[in-house]
Each structure stands twice: as C-alpha cells, then as structure tokens.
Amino acid sequence: MADNKVRVLVVEDDMRISELHQRFVEKLPQFEVVGLANAIADAAEMVEILQPDLVLLDLFFPEGNGMDLLKRIRSSEQPCDVILITAAREMSSLQEALRRGVFDYIIKPVFFPRFQEALQKYYDYFCQLQKGGALDQRDVDRLLHAHRAPEVDTGAIPKGIDSLTLTKVRNVFDDPSVTDLNAEEVGKAVGISRSTARRYLEFLATEGFLKADLIYGVVGRPERRYLRND
C-alpha cells in the first residue's frame, strides 16, 4: 500500500495558489499531483483523461462556478473524490457540497496543518477502500465517517489529554499494516515522548478503542503492547 499513491488533480483559477497547493501535496509522500487546471473546461477534460483519485477543487472561477464541475463529475460517474478548497463561507455552499458528496470542505486561506489533516483522513479512507473484502459495521462506520472528527466527548477527556494529539494516536492504529505497538513506537510515530504516548494509549484502552497485552521476553520486564480492539 505504501507504493499506491493517491493521484491528485488541483483545480484552482489562481496559478499562485494552485502551485501552493501542489507544494502542500508534495510534502505528503502518500500523494502525487498528476495535473494542475486553472479553468473549469480544462479541469473537466483532465478529470476524464487523467482519472485522478482526488480532486482539490475551488468554487470561484471567472467563467463559472466549480460546483458545476462537481455536478459534472457526479453525473458522469467519474471514480474520484472531491475536497473543496474555497473562500465561500455561505451555509448554502456547504450544504450543496455535502449533498453532492464532497469528502471535505476547507475555507481559504488554507493553512498546511488543516490541509494535511484533510488529506491524511482521505488517505486512511483510500486505504480502507483498497483493501476490499467483506465489511462489518465497524468498517462501514469508519468508511462513512472517515472525514469526520473522532466521536470523542470532549467533556469526558481527562486533564492532560489533548484532543488533537488523541486523534493522531488513534490514526496510527487506523493503518491496516499496523498490528500491535508499544508506547515508544507510538511516540516516534506521533512525535511525542514515550511517557506521553503511554498516557494516551492507556486512555484509549479504557475507552475500548485499544486493548493491551503483556508480552514476556526471554529477559527483562514484560512489555506492554497495544492493538485495536476490533
């Protein structure tokens, strides 16, 4: 799966912004930009020819509205997903976008952390789709809600647990290649200390998202490892 990159088409009328979004994409090794389109007509042709997995789409163009391209993509049943990146702040624009099945909606100006979060969630979703096979309800819930924030009751999060870091720790275990990990391995993956990772792992274990096993080696103390409680 690591070599199976998500192919991205950037559709944005401002050439400088389209190049910025291209640079953002290129910072993420799981993605590659297959084309840049600065007009709706060019974008429609490139979607048909290049068959991207994901389109990063602006709404406002001198010659029309990006929502028209979204409608065309859906009506032609092109096998691609769409993330809107737009200055449109009207509730009606968000409502129409959701009804037409966008994966995410990012309001300009775009900051890299929010951009990265959206694409990482899309990649997790993409990987789940590539696995194929039979589904259980947990798989369905994960696929349908991959673009939403984890359902965490922030009022129930104890002191010392940050919701953003908690999401990052959860995402480590959403990787289908991951079996079980210890606190040190999770800490390195997320960029936090071993003791901090252990705190988050224990919290997720009490919430039922993870389960913990003690692994006894030949020498030394037993090692505590964590895996998804599927």
Buried (B, 14 or more C-beta within 10 A) or exposed (E): EEEEBBBBBBBBBBEEBBBBBBEBBEEBEBBBBBBBBBBBEEBBEBBEEBEBBBBBBBBBBEEEBBBBBBEBBEEEEBEBBBBBBBEBEEEEBBEBBEEBEBBBBBBBEBEEEEBBBBBBBBBBBBBBEEEEEEEEEEBEEBBEEBBEEEEBEEEEBEEEBEEEBBBBBBBBBBEEEBEBBBBBBBBEBBEBEEEBBBBBBBBBBEBEBBBBEEEEEEEEEEEBBBBBBE
